[in-house]
Amino acid sequence: MVSSHSYADFERDYETNLSKIRSFLAQPSYSNAQGNAANISQCEKALRDAKNCVHAMQGMAEIEGDPFKLEDAKRKLEREVGPLEEEIRGRKGHHIARGGASGV
C-alpha cells in the first residue's frame, strides 16, 4: 500500500479523532441507553483511528530519522490515548453495569 500522507497529515487526523473522542466524552452519560451505546461505539472507532494515526506517525518518524517526532508520537500514545482509552473503557463498563447492553 502506497501512501502520500505526511507526518503532519497523520497528526492532523489524530487531533481530529481526539477532538471527536473528547466531544463524545463530554456528553452526559446518563442519557438514554441507545444513545449512550452509540456514543461509546463512536468513541471506540475514533480511538482506533487515533491509535492508527499515532502508529503511522511513529513509522514516518522512524523513516525520516527524526527522534523528536518519534518521541512526540510515543508521548501522544502514552499521555493522551492511554487515559482516553481508560475513560472509554470505564464508561463502557458503567453502561453495561447499568443494563445498557442486552444479552451476552
Accessible surface in RSA format (square Angstrom, percent):
REM  Atomic radii and reference values for relative SASA: ProtOr
REM  Chains: A
REM  Algorithm: Lee & Richards
REM  Probe-radius: 1.40
REM  Slices: 20
REM RES _ NUM      All-atoms   Total-Side   Main-Chain    Non-polar    All polar
REM                ABS   REL    ABS   REL    ABS   REL    ABS   REL    ABS   REL
RES MET A   1   230.77 119.5 143.31  94.8  87.47 208.3 118.49 100.7 112.28 148.8
RES VAL A   2   151.96 100.0 120.47 109.1  31.49  75.9 123.70 107.5  28.26  76.7
RES SER A   3    59.62  50.4  27.15  36.2  32.47  74.8  29.36  62.5  30.26  42.4
RES SER A   4   114.24  96.5  79.75 106.4  34.48  79.4  55.06 117.2  59.18  82.9
RES HIS A   5    83.89  45.9  75.69  52.6   8.20  21.0  49.24  50.7  34.66  40.3
RES SER A   6    47.54  40.2  45.72  61.0   1.82   4.2  41.46  88.3   6.07   8.5
RES TYR A   7    11.85   5.5  11.54   6.6   0.32   0.8  11.43   8.6   0.42   0.5
RES ALA A   8    57.65  53.0  53.41  82.4   4.24   9.7  54.00  76.0   3.65   9.7
RES ASP A   9    36.48  25.6  36.26  36.1   0.22   0.5   6.22  14.6  30.26  30.2
RES PHE A  10    36.09  18.1  36.09  22.4   0.00   0.0  36.09  21.9   0.00   0.0
RES GLU A  11    50.23  28.8  50.23  38.0   0.00   0.0  10.77  20.8  39.46  32.2
RES ARG A  12   140.92  59.2 134.73  68.7   6.18  14.7  68.26  93.3  72.66  44.0
RES ASP A  13    56.65  39.7  55.60  55.3   1.05   2.5  11.04  26.0  45.60  45.5
RES TYR A  14     0.00   0.0   0.00   0.0   0.00   0.0   0.00   0.0   0.00   0.0
RES GLU A  15    75.58  43.4  71.76  54.3   3.82   9.1  39.30  76.0  36.28  29.6
RES THR A  16    69.68  49.6  63.99  64.9   5.69  13.6  47.94  64.4  21.74  32.9
RES ASN A  17    12.72   8.8  12.72  12.3   0.00   0.0   0.01   0.0  12.71  12.3
RES LEU A  18     0.52   0.3   0.52   0.4   0.00   0.0   0.52   0.4   0.00   0.0
RES SER A  19    68.49  57.9  61.82  82.5   6.67  15.4  27.49  58.5  41.00  57.4
RES LYS A  20   101.53  49.5  97.09  59.6   4.44  10.6  53.67  48.3  47.86  51.0
RES ILE A  21     0.00   0.0   0.00   0.0   0.00   0.0   0.00   0.0   0.00   0.0
RES ARG A  22   112.38  47.2 106.70  54.4   5.68  13.5  48.76  66.6  63.62  38.6
RES SER A  23    62.25  52.6  51.36  68.5  10.88  25.1  29.71  63.3  32.54  45.6
RES PHE A  24    38.28  19.1  37.83  23.4   0.45   1.2  37.92  23.0   0.35   1.0
RES LEU A  25    21.79  12.1  17.01  12.2   4.78  12.0  17.17  12.1   4.62  12.4
RES ALA A  26    86.52  79.6  48.11  74.2  38.41  87.4  59.76  84.2  26.76  70.9
RES GLN A  27    82.68  46.2  78.54  57.4   4.15   9.9  27.27  58.1  55.41  42.0
RES PRO A  28    67.46  49.2  54.77  49.9  12.69  46.1  66.05  54.5   1.40   8.7
RES SER A  29    29.22  24.7  25.10  33.5   4.12   9.5   1.09   2.3  28.13  39.4
RES TYR A  30   165.49  77.3 147.79  84.1  17.70  46.1 110.86  83.3  54.63  67.3
RES SER A  31    59.89  50.6  41.29  55.1  18.60  42.8  41.28  87.9  18.61  26.1
RES ASN A  32   105.56  72.8  88.29  85.3  17.26  41.6  44.76 107.7  60.80  58.8
RES ALA A  33    52.96  48.7  42.70  65.9  10.25  23.3  46.53  65.5   6.43  17.0
RES GLN A  34   158.61  88.7 149.02 108.9   9.59  22.8  54.34 115.7 104.27  79.1
RES GLY A  35    35.87  44.2   0.00   N/A  35.87  44.2  29.57  81.1   6.30  14.1
RES ASN A  36     8.23   5.7   7.43   7.2   0.79   1.9   1.02   2.5   7.21   7.0
RES ALA A  37    42.04  38.7  35.45  54.7   6.59  15.0  37.49  52.8   4.55  12.0
RES ALA A  38    53.54  49.2  45.10  69.6   8.44  19.2  52.89  74.5   0.65   1.7
RES ASN A  39    15.84  10.9  13.74  13.3   2.10   5.1   6.36  15.3   9.48   9.2
RES ILE A  40    13.54   7.7  12.72   9.5   0.81   2.0  13.51   9.7   0.02   0.1
RES SER A  41    63.40  53.6  60.57  80.8   2.83   6.5  23.26  49.5  40.14  56.2
RES GLN A  42    92.50  51.7  87.00  63.6   5.50  13.1  27.00  57.5  65.49  49.7
RES CYS A  43     3.03   2.3   3.03   3.4   0.00   0.0   0.33   0.8   2.70   2.9
RES GLU A  44    44.36  25.5  43.42  32.9   0.93   2.2  13.74  26.6  30.61  25.0
RES LYS A  45   113.72  55.5 113.72  69.8   0.00   0.0  86.87  78.2  26.84  28.6
RES ALA A  46     4.67   4.3   2.63   4.1   2.04   4.6   4.26   6.0   0.41   1.1
RES LEU A  47    13.15   7.3  13.15   9.4   0.00   0.0  13.15   9.2   0.00   0.0
RES ARG A  48   138.38  58.1 136.80  69.7   1.57   3.7  66.54  90.9  71.84  43.5
RES ASP A  49    44.73  31.3  42.91  42.7   1.82   4.3  11.35  26.7  33.38  33.3
RES ALA A  50     0.00   0.0   0.00   0.0   0.00   0.0   0.00   0.0   0.00   0.0
RES LYS A  51    58.83  28.7  58.83  36.1   0.00   0.0  25.74  23.2  33.08  35.2
RES ASN A  52    96.89  66.8  90.67  87.6   6.21  15.0  25.23  60.7  71.66  69.3
RES CYS A  53    12.59   9.5  11.58  12.9   1.01   2.4   0.81   2.1  11.78  12.7
RES VAL A  54     0.00   0.0   0.00   0.0   0.00   0.0   0.00   0.0   0.00   0.0
RES HIS A  55    95.17  52.0  86.23  59.9   8.94  22.9  61.41  63.3  33.76  39.3
RES ALA A  56    28.34  26.1  15.66  24.2  12.69  28.9  26.66  37.5   1.68   4.5
RES MET A  57     0.00   0.0   0.00   0.0   0.00   0.0   0.00   0.0   0.00   0.0
RES GLN A  58    30.32  17.0  30.32  22.2   0.00   0.0   7.77  16.5  22.55  17.1
RES GLY A  59    27.60  34.0   0.00   N/A  27.60  34.0  26.72  73.3   0.88   2.0
RES MET A  60    46.58  24.1  45.78  30.3   0.80   1.9  25.74  21.9  20.84  27.6
RES ALA A  61     0.47   0.4   0.00   0.0   0.47   1.1   0.00   0.0   0.47   1.2
RES GLU A  62   114.04  65.5  90.43  68.4  23.61  56.2  30.85  59.7  83.19  67.9
RES ILE A  63   147.09  83.7 114.68  85.4  32.42  78.1 122.24  88.0  24.85  67.4
RES GLU A  64    84.75  48.7  48.52  36.7  36.23  86.3  37.61  72.7  47.14  38.5
RES GLY A  65    57.71  71.2   0.00   N/A  57.71  71.2  34.10  93.6  23.61  52.9
RES ASP A  66    38.56  27.0  34.18  34.0   4.38  10.4  11.46  27.0  27.10  27.0
RES PRO A  67    89.89  65.5  81.46  74.3   8.42  30.6  84.97  70.2   4.92  30.5
RES PHE A  68   169.18  84.6 163.93 101.5   5.25  13.7 165.80 100.5   3.37   9.6
RES LYS A  69    69.28  33.8  67.93  41.7   1.35   3.2  39.49  35.5  29.79  31.7
RES LEU A  70    37.65  21.0  37.65  26.9   0.00   0.0  37.65  26.4   0.00   0.0
RES GLU A  71    89.07  51.1  88.55  67.0   0.52   1.2  32.44  62.8  56.63  46.2
RES ASP A  72    38.11  26.7  38.11  37.9   0.00   0.0  11.69  27.5  26.42  26.4
RES ALA A  73     0.00   0.0   0.00   0.0   0.00   0.0   0.00   0.0   0.00   0.0
RES LYS A  74    85.81  41.9  84.89  52.1   0.92   2.2  40.87  36.8  44.94  47.9
RES ARG A  75    88.07  37.0  86.81  44.3   1.26   3.0  23.97  32.8  64.10  38.8
RES LYS A  76    21.89  10.7  20.37  12.5   1.52   3.6   4.68   4.2  17.22  18.3
RES LEU A  77    45.95  25.6  42.53  30.4   3.42   8.6  42.53  29.9   3.42   9.2
RES GLU A  78   127.98  73.5 105.82  80.1  22.16  52.8  44.30  85.7  83.67  68.3
RES ARG A  79   169.75  71.3 149.70  76.3  20.05  47.7  52.22  71.4 117.54  71.2
RES GLU A  80    53.22  30.6  49.61  37.5   3.60   8.6  14.94  28.9  38.28  31.3
RES VAL A  81     1.33   0.9   1.33   1.2   0.00   0.0   1.33   1.2   0.00   0.0
RES GLY A  82    23.62  29.1   0.00   N/A  23.62  29.1  23.07  63.3   0.54   1.2
RES PRO A  83    73.71  53.7  61.78  56.3  11.93  43.4  68.53  56.6   5.18  32.2
RES LEU A  84    21.87  12.2  21.82  15.6   0.05   0.1  21.87  15.4   0.00   0.0
RES GLU A  85    42.47  24.4  41.59  31.5   0.88   2.1   4.94   9.5  37.53  30.6
RES GLU A  86   103.38  59.4  96.40  72.9   6.97  16.6  43.71  84.5  59.67  48.7
RES GLU A  87    75.73  43.5  69.10  52.3   6.63  15.8  21.73  42.0  53.99  44.1
RES ILE A  88     5.61   3.2   5.36   4.0   0.25   0.6   5.61   4.0   0.00   0.0
RES ARG A  89   130.81  54.9 123.79  63.1   7.02  16.7  67.16  91.8  63.65  38.6
RES GLY A  90    44.58  55.0   0.00   N/A  44.58  55.0  38.22 104.9   6.37  14.3
RES ARG A  91    50.80  21.3  46.90  23.9   3.89   9.3  12.33  16.9  38.46  23.3
RES LYS A  92    83.76  40.9  83.76  51.4   0.00   0.0  44.04  39.6  39.72  42.3
RES GLY A  93    38.99  48.1   0.00   N/A  38.99  48.1  33.93  93.1   5.06  11.3
RES HIS A  94    91.22  49.9  83.91  58.3   7.32  18.7  58.44  60.2  32.78  38.1
RES HIS A  95    13.46   7.4  12.50   8.7   0.95   2.4   7.88   8.1   5.57   6.5
RES ILE A  96    91.41  52.0  82.82  61.7   8.59  20.7  82.82  59.6   8.59  23.3
RES ALA A  97    88.17  81.1  46.22  71.3  41.95  95.4  57.89  81.5  30.28  80.2
RES ARG A  98   141.55  59.4 102.61  52.3  38.94  92.7  39.16  53.5 102.39  62.1
RES GLY A  99    60.89  75.1   0.00   N/A  60.89  75.1  32.85  90.1  28.04  62.8
RES GLY A 100    21.17  26.1   0.00   N/A  21.17  26.1   3.80  10.4  17.37  38.9
RES ALA A 101    56.27  51.7  31.47  48.6  24.81  56.4  37.54  52.9  18.73  49.6
RES SER A 102   107.68  91.0  83.30 111.2  24.38  56.2  53.35 113.6  54.34  76.1
RES GLY A 103    74.68  92.1   0.00   N/A  74.68  92.1  44.46 122.0  30.22  67.7
RES VAL A 104   207.87 136.8 129.93 117.6  77.94 187.8 159.45 138.5  48.42 131.3
END  Absolute sums over single chains surface
CHAIN  1 A     6712.3       5452.9       1259.4       3752.9       2959.3
END  Absolute sums over all chains
TOTAL          6712.3       5452.9       1259.4       3752.9       2959.3
